[in-house]
Amino acid sequence: MHFTKRIDGTAAHITVHGEIDYTTLPLLRAAAAGLPPNVTELVWDLHDACFMDVAGLHLLFEQPSPQGPPLKTTVTNLAPQPLRLLLLAAEVNPALEFAQLLPDTLPAALLDD
């Protein structure tokens, strides 16, 4: 697993290439925690993350740095398996704020359900 990081003004985009699991979680957490202080939005691009286990839920729902201001976190380009995991987590735990992770514009495939 590796990732690419791009910063556009106050938004950081981290694209994950490979699996998100407890082995890769520390590296991804460190990437998010190491963002510059002017970053206010974190976008996880998961187009190339074909598998995500519960570690991915921790990654997406935890703030990267408890000392800094909260980041608006969104996820985009969900592959089928990570999407199923997020939907299942939201079903099991309705208090989970799944909708906050989705960008303002949803893909048509999600709106058809």
A tleap script that builds the chain and sets N, CA, C and O, in Angstrom:
source leaprc.protein.ff14SB
mol = sequence {
  NMET HIE PHE THR LYS ARG ILE ASP GLY THR
  ALA ALA HIE ILE THR VAL HIE GLY GLU ILE
  ASP TYR THR THR LEU PRO LEU LEU ARG ALA
  ALA ALA ALA GLY LEU PRO PRO ASN VAL THR
  GLU LEU VAL TRP ASP LEU HIE ASP ALA CYS
  PHE MET ASP VAL ALA GLY LEU HIE LEU LEU
  PHE GLU GLN PRO SER PRO GLN GLY PRO PRO
  LEU LYS THR THR VAL THR ASN LEU ALA PRO
  GLN PRO LEU ARG LEU LEU LEU LEU ALA ALA
  GLU VAL ASN PRO ALA LEU GLU PHE ALA GLN
  LEU LEU PRO ASP THR LEU PRO ALA ALA LEU
  LEU ASP CASP
}
set mol.1.N position { 0.850 -1.170 0.000 }
set mol.1.CA position { 0.000 0.000 0.000 }
set mol.1.C position { 0.888 1.223 0.000 }
set mol.1.O position { 1.911 1.271 0.684 }
set mol.2.N position { 0.488 2.197 -0.766 }
set mol.2.CA position { 1.113 3.511 -0.718 }
set mol.2.C position { 0.016 4.551 -0.941 }
set mol.2.O position { -1.129 4.206 -1.234 }
set mol.3.N position { 0.368 5.795 -0.803 }
set mol.3.CA position { -0.612 6.856 -0.979 }
set mol.3.C position { 0.058 8.040 -1.658 }
set mol.3.O position { 1.281 8.179 -1.650 }
set mol.4.N position { -0.764 8.874 -2.237 }
set mol.4.CA position { -0.280 10.138 -2.773 }
set mol.4.C position { -1.041 11.251 -2.059 }
set mol.4.O position { -2.206 11.095 -1.690 }
set mol.5.N position { -0.366 12.358 -1.877 }
set mol.5.CA position { -0.959 13.479 -1.150 }
set mol.5.C position { -0.800 14.732 -2.002 }
set mol.5.O position { 0.264 14.998 -2.563 }
set mol.6.N position { -1.895 15.496 -2.083 }
set mol.6.CA position { -1.886 16.747 -2.832 }
set mol.6.C position { -2.604 17.790 -1.992 }
set mol.6.O position { -3.664 17.519 -1.428 }
set mol.7.N position { -2.034 18.968 -1.911 }
set mol.7.CA position { -2.651 20.047 -1.149 }
set mol.7.C position { -3.002 21.169 -2.116 }
set mol.7.O position { -2.150 21.678 -2.844 }
set mol.8.N position { -4.291 21.544 -2.105 }
set mol.8.CA position { -4.811 22.648 -2.923 }
set mol.8.C position { -5.374 23.690 -1.969 }
set mol.8.O position { -6.512 23.572 -1.516 }
set mol.9.N position { -4.587 24.698 -1.666 }
set mol.9.CA position { -5.042 25.735 -0.731 }
set mol.9.C position { -5.262 25.162 0.654 }
set mol.9.O position { -4.318 24.729 1.316 }
set mol.10.N position { -6.519 25.161 1.092 }
set mol.10.CA position { -6.823 24.650 2.438 }
set mol.10.C position { -7.365 23.226 2.405 }
set mol.10.O position { -7.789 22.704 3.436 }
set mol.11.N position { -7.357 22.590 1.237 }
set mol.11.CA position { -7.847 21.212 1.106 }
set mol.11.C position { -6.691 20.267 0.808 }
set mol.11.O position { -5.850 20.538 -0.050 }
set mol.12.N position { -6.666 19.161 1.527 }
set mol.12.CA position { -5.685 18.106 1.279 }
set mol.12.C position { -6.407 16.906 0.700 }
set mol.12.O position { -7.486 16.537 1.164 }
set mol.13.N position { -5.812 16.298 -0.315 }
set mol.13.CA position { -6.372 15.112 -0.957 }
set mol.13.C position { -5.359 13.985 -0.776 }
set mol.13.O position { -4.222 14.076 -1.238 }
set mol.14.N position { -5.787 12.930 -0.101 }
set mol.14.CA position { -4.924 11.761 0.067 }
set mol.14.C position { -5.572 10.609 -0.692 }
set mol.14.O position { -6.698 10.209 -0.400 }
set mol.15.N position { -4.840 10.087 -1.670 }
set mol.15.CA position { -5.324 8.968 -2.476 }
set mol.15.C position { -4.612 7.708 -2.009 }
set mol.15.O position { -3.383 7.634 -2.009 }
set mol.16.N position { -5.398 6.728 -1.616 }
set mol.16.CA position { -4.858 5.462 -1.119 }
set mol.16.C position { -4.776 4.477 -2.272 }
set mol.16.O position { -5.740 4.289 -3.013 }
set mol.17.N position { -3.621 3.856 -2.415 }
set mol.17.CA position { -3.395 2.843 -3.445 }
set mol.17.C position { -3.123 1.524 -2.727 }
set mol.17.O position { -2.009 1.284 -2.262 }
set mol.18.N position { -4.132 0.679 -2.639 }
set mol.18.CA position { -3.981 -0.599 -1.955 }
set mol.18.C position { -5.010 -0.752 -0.850 }
set mol.18.O position { -6.010 -0.035 -0.812 }
set mol.19.N position { -4.758 -1.681 0.039 }
set mol.19.CA position { -5.707 -2.012 1.092 }
set mol.19.C position { -5.556 -1.100 2.302 }
set mol.19.O position { -4.463 -0.626 2.612 }
set mol.20.N position { -6.677 -0.867 2.975 }
set mol.20.CA position { -6.667 -0.142 4.240 }
set mol.20.C position { -7.010 -1.160 5.318 }
set mol.20.O position { -8.131 -1.664 5.388 }
set mol.21.N position { -6.018 -1.451 6.156 }
set mol.21.CA position { -6.206 -2.397 7.250 }
set mol.21.C position { -5.337 -1.954 8.422 }
set mol.21.O position { -4.719 -0.891 8.373 }
set mol.22.N position { -5.291 -2.767 9.472 }
set mol.22.CA position { -4.535 -2.352 10.657 }
set mol.22.C position { -3.030 -2.265 10.398 }
set mol.22.O position { -2.319 -1.599 11.151 }
set mol.23.N position { -2.537 -2.916 9.362 }
set mol.23.CA position { -1.121 -2.812 9.019 }
set mol.23.C position { -0.815 -1.449 8.391 }
set mol.23.O position { 0.232 -0.860 8.662 }
set mol.24.N position { -1.719 -0.954 7.564 }
set mol.24.CA position { -1.488 0.301 6.861 }
set mol.24.C position { -2.037 1.521 7.613 }
set mol.24.O position { -1.715 2.659 7.272 }
set mol.25.N position { -2.862 1.281 8.631 }
set mol.25.CA position { -3.488 2.379 9.369 }
set mol.25.C position { -2.488 3.375 9.956 }
set mol.25.O position { -2.705 4.578 9.808 }
set mol.26.N position { -1.409 2.948 10.613 }
set mol.26.CA position { -0.471 3.934 11.178 }
set mol.26.C position { 0.129 4.875 10.131 }
set mol.26.O position { 0.286 6.068 10.390 }
set mol.27.N position { 0.459 4.355 8.971 }
set mol.27.CA position { 1.036 5.177 7.907 }
set mol.27.C position { 0.024 6.221 7.414 }
set mol.27.O position { 0.375 7.381 7.200 }
set mol.28.N position { -1.222 5.801 7.240 }
set mol.28.CA position { -2.253 6.730 6.773 }
set mol.28.C position { -2.610 7.762 7.843 }
set mol.28.O position { -2.845 8.930 7.530 }
set mol.29.N position { -2.650 7.335 9.087 }
set mol.29.CA position { -2.893 8.287 10.181 }
set mol.29.C position { -1.785 9.338 10.237 }
set mol.29.O position { -2.051 10.526 10.422 }
set mol.30.N position { -0.550 8.891 10.076 }
set mol.30.CA position { 0.582 9.817 10.112 }
set mol.30.C position { 0.507 10.814 8.948 }
set mol.30.O position { 0.832 11.990 9.114 }
set mol.31.N position { 0.083 10.347 7.785 }
set mol.31.CA position { -0.053 11.250 6.634 }
set mol.31.C position { -1.087 12.332 6.921 }
set mol.31.O position { -0.874 13.498 6.588 }
set mol.32.N position { -2.193 11.957 7.529 }
set mol.32.CA position { -3.236 12.933 7.844 }
set mol.32.C position { -2.810 13.857 8.980 }
set mol.32.O position { -3.079 15.058 8.938 }
set mol.33.N position { -2.153 13.308 9.982 }
set mol.33.CA position { -1.724 14.116 11.132 }
set mol.33.C position { -0.629 15.103 10.740 }
set mol.33.O position { -0.468 16.135 11.392 }
set mol.34.N position { 0.120 14.804 9.694 }
set mol.34.CA position { 1.221 15.663 9.275 }
set mol.34.C position { 0.828 16.762 8.294 }
set mol.34.O position { 1.699 17.400 7.702 }
set mol.35.N position { -0.455 16.986 8.118 }
set mol.35.CA position { -0.886 18.038 7.190 }
set mol.35.C position { -0.557 19.414 7.756 }
set mol.35.O position { -0.535 19.587 8.974 }
set mol.36.N position { -0.302 20.387 6.898 }
set mol.36.CA position { -0.013 21.739 7.377 }
set mol.36.C position { -1.184 22.320 8.183 }
set mol.36.O position { -2.332 21.931 7.973 }
set mol.37.N position { -0.900 23.237 9.091 }
set mol.37.CA position { -1.958 23.783 9.948 }
set mol.37.C position { -3.026 24.581 9.206 }
set mol.37.O position { -4.119 24.775 9.739 }
set mol.38.N position { -2.741 25.049 7.992 }
set mol.38.CA position { -3.750 25.815 7.256 }
set mol.38.C position { -4.787 24.929 6.562 }
set mol.38.O position { -5.762 25.442 6.013 }
set mol.39.N position { -4.591 23.621 6.579 }
set mol.39.CA position { -5.539 22.703 5.947 }
set mol.39.C position { -6.786 22.574 6.822 }
set mol.39.O position { -6.690 22.282 8.014 }
set mol.40.N position { -7.953 22.794 6.218 }
set mol.40.CA position { -9.224 22.700 6.939 }
set mol.40.C position { -10.113 21.579 6.422 }
set mol.40.O position { -11.118 21.235 7.043 }
set mol.41.N position { -9.733 21.008 5.273 }
set mol.41.CA position { -10.534 19.936 4.680 }
set mol.41.C position { -9.622 18.801 4.243 }
set mol.41.O position { -8.575 19.027 3.636 }
set mol.42.N position { -10.032 17.579 4.559 }
set mol.42.CA position { -9.289 16.384 4.168 }
set mol.42.C position { -10.201 15.512 3.325 }
set mol.42.O position { -11.281 15.121 3.766 }
set mol.43.N position { -9.761 15.206 2.103 }
set mol.43.CA position { -10.518 14.354 1.196 }
set mol.43.C position { -9.737 13.055 1.008 }
set mol.43.O position { -8.606 13.063 0.523 }
set mol.44.N position { -10.350 11.953 1.394 }
set mol.44.CA position { -9.766 10.628 1.160 }
set mol.44.C position { -10.312 10.131 -0.173 }
set mol.44.O position { -11.519 9.937 -0.316 }
set mol.45.N position { -9.436 9.927 -1.140 }
set mol.45.CA position { -9.829 9.397 -2.444 }
set mol.45.C position { -9.529 7.902 -2.427 }
set mol.45.O position { -8.372 7.491 -2.340 }
set mol.46.N position { -10.590 7.090 -2.511 }
set mol.46.CA position { -10.423 5.637 -2.369 }
set mol.46.C position { -10.657 4.892 -3.678 }
set mol.46.O position { -11.036 3.721 -3.662 }
set mol.47.N position { -10.436 5.556 -4.809 }
set mol.47.CA position { -10.676 4.889 -6.094 }
set mol.47.C position { -9.779 3.680 -6.302 }
set mol.47.O position { -10.140 2.762 -7.038 }
set mol.48.N position { -8.633 3.667 -5.674 }
set mol.48.CA position { -7.683 2.569 -5.847 }
set mol.48.C position { -7.536 1.745 -4.561 }
set mol.48.O position { -6.575 0.992 -4.410 }
set mol.49.N position { -8.486 1.893 -3.647 }
set mol.49.CA position { -8.498 1.096 -2.411 }
set mol.49.C position { -9.600 0.055 -2.552 }
set mol.49.O position { -10.765 0.317 -2.251 }
set mol.50.N position { -9.216 -1.118 -3.009 }
set mol.50.CA position { -10.229 -2.142 -3.305 }
set mol.50.C position { -10.713 -2.871 -2.052 }
set mol.50.O position { -11.735 -3.555 -2.100 }
set mol.51.N position { -9.996 -2.737 -0.931 }
set mol.51.CA position { -10.389 -3.406 0.308 }
set mol.51.C position { -10.150 -2.479 1.490 }
set mol.51.O position { -9.141 -1.779 1.564 }
set mol.52.N position { -11.105 -2.495 2.409 }
set mol.52.CA position { -10.976 -1.724 3.649 }
set mol.52.C position { -11.630 -2.534 4.756 }
set mol.52.O position { -12.763 -2.993 4.605 }
set mol.53.N position { -10.930 -2.711 5.862 }
set mol.53.CA position { -11.547 -3.372 7.003 }
set mol.53.C position { -11.905 -2.317 8.046 }
set mol.53.O position { -11.920 -1.124 7.743 }
set mol.54.N position { -12.187 -2.742 9.246 }
set mol.54.CA position { -12.617 -1.835 10.314 }
set mol.54.C position { -11.593 -0.726 10.560 }
set mol.54.O position { -11.965 0.353 11.023 }
set mol.55.N position { -10.344 -0.958 10.270 }
set mol.55.CA position { -9.320 0.087 10.419 }
set mol.55.C position { -9.671 1.306 9.573 }
set mol.55.O position { -9.403 2.439 9.973 }
set mol.56.N position { -10.265 1.079 8.417 }
set mol.56.CA position { -10.678 2.186 7.569 }
set mol.56.C position { -11.753 3.039 8.217 }
set mol.56.O position { -11.778 4.255 8.027 }
set mol.57.N position { -12.641 2.418 8.980 }
set mol.57.CA position { -13.662 3.179 9.699 }
set mol.57.C position { -13.011 4.100 10.719 }
set mol.57.O position { -13.399 5.260 10.862 }
set mol.58.N position { -12.018 3.574 11.426 }
set mol.58.CA position { -11.278 4.414 12.382 }
set mol.58.C position { -10.622 5.584 11.655 }
set mol.58.O position { -10.686 6.727 12.110 }
set mol.59.N position { -10.000 5.290 10.538 }
set mol.59.CA position { -9.308 6.326 9.770 }
set mol.59.C position { -10.273 7.435 9.329 }
set mol.59.O position { -9.955 8.619 9.443 }
set mol.60.N position { -11.422 7.054 8.838 }
set mol.60.CA position { -12.349 8.026 8.277 }
set mol.60.C position { -13.133 8.813 9.325 }
set mol.60.O position { -13.521 9.955 9.076 }
set mol.61.N position { -13.368 8.218 10.488 }
set mol.61.CA position { -14.222 8.871 11.480 }
set mol.61.C position { -13.458 9.532 12.624 }
set mol.61.O position { -14.067 10.217 13.446 }
set mol.62.N position { -12.153 9.344 12.696 }
set mol.62.CA position { -11.355 9.997 13.740 }
set mol.62.C position { -10.723 11.265 13.176 }
set mol.62.O position { -10.377 11.330 11.996 }
set mol.63.N position { -10.581 12.254 14.021 }
set mol.63.CA position { -9.859 13.462 13.618 }
set mol.63.C position { -8.362 13.131 13.589 }
set mol.63.O position { -7.858 12.484 14.506 }
set mol.64.N position { -7.653 13.567 12.551 }
set mol.64.CA position { -6.230 13.238 12.428 }
set mol.64.C position { -5.367 13.750 13.573 }
set mol.64.O position { -4.421 13.078 13.983 }
set mol.65.N position { -5.679 14.928 14.090 }
set mol.65.CA position { -4.854 15.496 15.151 }
set mol.65.C position { -5.753 16.080 16.229 }
set mol.65.O position { -6.458 17.058 15.982 }
set mol.66.N position { -5.736 15.489 17.429 }
set mol.66.CA position { -6.596 16.007 18.490 }
set mol.66.C position { -6.190 17.411 18.947 }
set mol.66.O position { -7.009 18.118 19.535 }
set mol.67.N position { -4.952 17.828 18.693 }
set mol.67.CA position { -4.488 19.146 19.121 }
set mol.67.C position { -4.964 20.261 18.190 }
set mol.67.O position { -5.217 21.378 18.642 }
set mol.68.N position { -5.085 19.972 16.928 }
set mol.68.CA position { -5.438 21.004 15.955 }
set mol.68.C position { -6.939 21.176 15.825 }
set mol.68.O position { -7.716 20.450 16.445 }
set mol.69.N position { -7.340 22.148 15.008 }
set mol.69.CA position { -8.768 22.347 14.769 }
set mol.69.C position { -9.340 21.158 13.990 }
set mol.69.O position { -8.616 20.511 13.234 }
set mol.70.N position { -10.626 20.868 14.169 }
set mol.70.CA position { -11.216 19.738 13.447 }
set mol.70.C position { -11.205 19.973 11.934 }
set mol.70.O position { -11.429 21.086 11.458 }
set mol.71.N position { -10.943 18.918 11.211 }
set mol.71.CA position { -10.957 18.972 9.757 }
set mol.71.C position { -12.290 18.462 9.239 }
set mol.71.O position { -12.858 17.519 9.790 }
set mol.72.N position { -12.789 19.087 8.176 }
set mol.72.CA position { -13.938 18.527 7.481 }
set mol.72.C position { -13.398 17.369 6.655 }
set mol.72.O position { -12.574 17.573 5.763 }
set mol.73.N position { -13.851 16.166 6.944 }
set mol.73.CA position { -13.348 14.977 6.265 }
set mol.73.C position { -14.422 14.422 5.345 }
set mol.73.O position { -15.565 14.220 5.753 }
set mol.74.N position { -14.038 14.180 4.100 }
set mol.74.CA position { -14.937 13.543 3.145 }
set mol.74.C position { -14.196 12.407 2.456 }
set mol.74.O position { -12.969 12.320 2.489 }
set mol.75.N position { -14.977 11.546 1.836 }
set mol.75.CA position { -14.409 10.430 1.082 }
set mol.75.C position { -15.032 10.458 -0.303 }
set mol.75.O position { -16.209 10.780 -0.463 }
set mol.76.N position { -14.229 10.117 -1.296 }
set mol.76.CA position { -14.702 10.146 -2.673 }
set mol.76.C position { -14.219 8.905 -3.415 }
set mol.76.O position { -13.262 8.244 -3.012 }
set mol.77.N position { -14.907 8.615 -4.504 }
set mol.77.CA position { -14.522 7.496 -5.376 }
set mol.77.C position { -14.456 6.164 -4.642 }
set mol.77.O position { -13.490 5.414 -4.786 }
set mol.78.N position { -15.470 5.881 -3.868 }
set mol.78.CA position { -15.506 4.625 -3.117 }
set mol.78.C position { -15.652 3.424 -4.042 }
set mol.78.O position { -16.544 3.381 -4.890 }
set mol.79.N position { -14.768 2.458 -3.869 }
set mol.79.CA position { -14.897 1.183 -4.566 }
set mol.79.C position { -16.040 0.402 -3.891 }
set mol.79.O position { -16.437 0.743 -2.777 }
set mol.80.N position { -16.566 -0.627 -4.545 }
set mol.80.CA position { -17.727 -1.330 -3.988 }
set mol.80.C position { -17.533 -1.885 -2.570 }
set mol.80.O position { -18.421 -1.723 -1.733 }
set mol.81.N position { -16.420 -2.522 -2.282 }
set mol.81.CA position { -16.246 -3.127 -0.955 }
set mol.81.C position { -16.161 -2.075 0.155 }
set mol.81.O position { -16.852 -2.225 1.163 }
set mol.82.N position { -15.354 -1.024 0.023 }
set mol.82.CA position { -15.364 -0.001 1.080 }
set mol.82.C position { -16.729 0.664 1.241 }
set mol.82.O position { -17.127 0.992 2.359 }
set mol.83.N position { -17.445 0.865 0.147 }
set mol.83.CA position { -18.783 1.444 0.236 }
set mol.83.C position { -19.704 0.521 1.025 }
set mol.83.O position { -20.451 0.985 1.887 }
set mol.84.N position { -19.660 -0.776 0.742 }
set mol.84.CA position { -20.500 -1.732 1.488 }
set mol.84.C position { -20.177 -1.700 2.968 }
set mol.84.O position { -21.077 -1.753 3.805 }
set mol.85.N position { -18.884 -1.611 3.297 }
set mol.85.CA position { -18.484 -1.555 4.704 }
set mol.85.C position { -19.046 -0.306 5.377 }
set mol.85.O position { -19.565 -0.391 6.490 }
set mol.86.N position { -18.952 0.846 4.727 }
set mol.86.CA position { -19.497 2.079 5.302 }
set mol.86.C position { -21.010 2.004 5.474 }
set mol.86.O position { -21.541 2.446 6.493 }
set mol.87.N position { -21.704 1.452 4.490 }
set mol.87.CA position { -23.159 1.309 4.594 }
set mol.87.C position { -23.543 0.356 5.722 }
set mol.87.O position { -24.494 0.614 6.460 }
set mol.88.N position { -22.814 -0.730 5.853 }
set mol.88.CA position { -23.074 -1.679 6.936 }
set mol.88.C position { -22.814 -1.034 8.297 }
set mol.88.O position { -23.597 -1.214 9.230 }
set mol.89.N position { -21.729 -0.291 8.411 }
set mol.89.CA position { -21.416 0.389 9.676 }
set mol.89.C position { -22.516 1.384 10.038 }
set mol.89.O position { -22.893 1.500 11.205 }
set mol.90.N position { -23.026 2.096 9.047 }
set mol.90.CA position { -24.099 3.063 9.297 }
set mol.90.C position { -25.390 2.357 9.690 }
set mol.90.O position { -26.164 2.881 10.491 }
set mol.91.N position { -25.626 1.172 9.132 }
set mol.91.CA position { -26.824 0.401 9.475 }
set mol.91.C position { -26.733 -0.138 10.897 }
set mol.91.O position { -27.712 -0.105 11.642 }
set mol.92.N position { -25.566 -0.631 11.270 }
set mol.92.CA position { -25.359 -1.202 12.602 }
set mol.92.C position { -25.338 -0.106 13.667 }
set mol.92.O position { -25.830 -0.300 14.779 }
set mol.93.N position { -24.769 1.034 13.320 }
set mol.93.CA position { -24.662 2.141 14.267 }
set mol.93.C position { -25.258 3.403 13.641 }
set mol.93.O position { -24.538 4.188 13.024 }
set mol.94.N position { -26.565 3.600 13.795 }
set mol.94.CA position { -27.204 4.766 13.167 }
set mol.94.C position { -26.642 6.105 13.652 }
set mol.94.O position { -26.781 7.113 12.960 }
set mol.95.N position { -26.013 6.131 14.823 }
set mol.95.CA position { -25.430 7.378 15.319 }
set mol.95.C position { -24.178 7.770 14.528 }
set mol.95.O position { -23.724 8.912 14.600 }
set mol.96.N position { -23.634 6.831 13.785 }
set mol.96.CA position { -22.464 7.105 12.954 }
set mol.96.C position { -22.859 8.112 11.877 }
set mol.96.O position { -23.828 7.898 11.148 }
set mol.97.N position { -22.134 9.172 11.783 }
set mol.97.CA position { -22.493 10.234 10.851 }
set mol.97.C position { -21.901 9.967 9.472 }
set mol.97.O position { -21.010 10.676 9.004 }
set mol.98.N position { -22.425 8.924 8.839 }
set mol.98.CA position { -21.946 8.490 7.529 }
set mol.98.C position { -22.120 9.579 6.474 }
set mol.98.O position { -21.235 9.788 5.645 }
set mol.99.N position { -23.249 10.268 6.503 }
set mol.99.CA position { -23.527 11.278 5.477 }
set mol.99.C position { -22.508 12.407 5.484 }
set mol.99.O position { -22.262 13.021 4.446 }
set mol.100.N position { -21.912 12.691 6.639 }
set mol.100.CA position { -20.919 13.771 6.692 }
set mol.100.C position { -19.671 13.434 5.885 }
set mol.100.O position { -18.939 14.338 5.481 }
set mol.101.N position { -19.417 12.158 5.644 }
set mol.101.CA position { -18.240 11.758 4.869 }
set mol.101.C position { -18.422 11.943 3.374 }
set mol.101.O position { -17.447 12.033 2.628 }
set mol.102.N position { -19.669 12.000 2.942 }
set mol.102.CA position { -19.923 12.064 1.512 }
set mol.102.C position { -19.802 13.496 1.018 }
set mol.102.O position { -20.230 14.429 1.698 }
set mol.103.N position { -19.223 13.673 -0.156 }
set mol.103.CA position { -19.140 15.030 -0.705 }
set mol.103.C position { -20.533 15.565 -0.996 }
set mol.103.O position { -21.508 14.814 -1.023 }
set mol.104.N position { -20.612 16.860 -1.210 }
set mol.104.CA position { -21.903 17.495 -1.465 }
set mol.104.C position { -22.602 16.941 -2.709 }
set mol.104.O position { -23.832 16.929 -2.771 }
set mol.105.N position { -21.843 16.490 -3.680 }
set mol.105.CA position { -22.413 15.937 -4.901 }
set mol.105.C position { -22.207 14.434 -4.908 }
set mol.105.O position { -21.078 13.955 -5.023 }
set mol.106.N position { -23.285 13.698 -4.787 }
set mol.106.CA position { -23.205 12.238 -4.747 }
set mol.106.C position { -23.191 11.657 -6.154 }
set mol.106.O position { -23.815 12.207 -7.061 }
set mol.107.N position { -22.475 10.540 -6.340 }
set mol.107.CA position { -22.518 9.872 -7.641 }
set mol.107.C position { -23.927 9.368 -7.930 }
set mol.107.O position { -24.659 9.013 -7.006 }
set mol.108.N position { -24.309 9.334 -9.189 }
set mol.108.CA position { -25.646 8.902 -9.580 }
set mol.108.C position { -25.951 7.493 -9.096 }
set mol.108.O position { -27.097 7.206 -8.749 }
set mol.109.N position { -24.957 6.600 -9.060 }
set mol.109.CA position { -25.179 5.223 -8.624 }
set mol.109.C position { -25.707 5.161 -7.194 }
set mol.109.O position { -26.508 4.283 -6.874 }
set mol.110.N position { -25.279 6.067 -6.339 }
set mol.110.CA position { -25.760 6.071 -4.953 }
set mol.110.C position { -27.172 6.625 -4.865 }
set mol.110.O position { -27.947 6.217 -4.000 }
set mol.111.N position { -27.509 7.540 -5.743 }
set mol.111.CA position { -28.834 8.163 -5.702 }
set mol.111.C position { -29.913 7.244 -6.243 }
set mol.111.O position { -31.089 7.453 -5.945 }
set mol.112.N position { -29.556 6.224 -7.036 }
set mol.112.CA position { -30.519 5.324 -7.640 }
set mol.112.C position { -31.075 4.307 -6.653 }
set mol.112.O position { -32.101 3.690 -6.936 }
set mol.113.N position { -30.435 4.114 -5.511 }
set mol.113.CA position { -30.888 3.085 -4.558 }
set mol.113.C position { -32.150 3.476 -3.844 }
set mol.113.O position { -32.651 2.717 -3.015 }
savepdb mol mol.pdb
quit
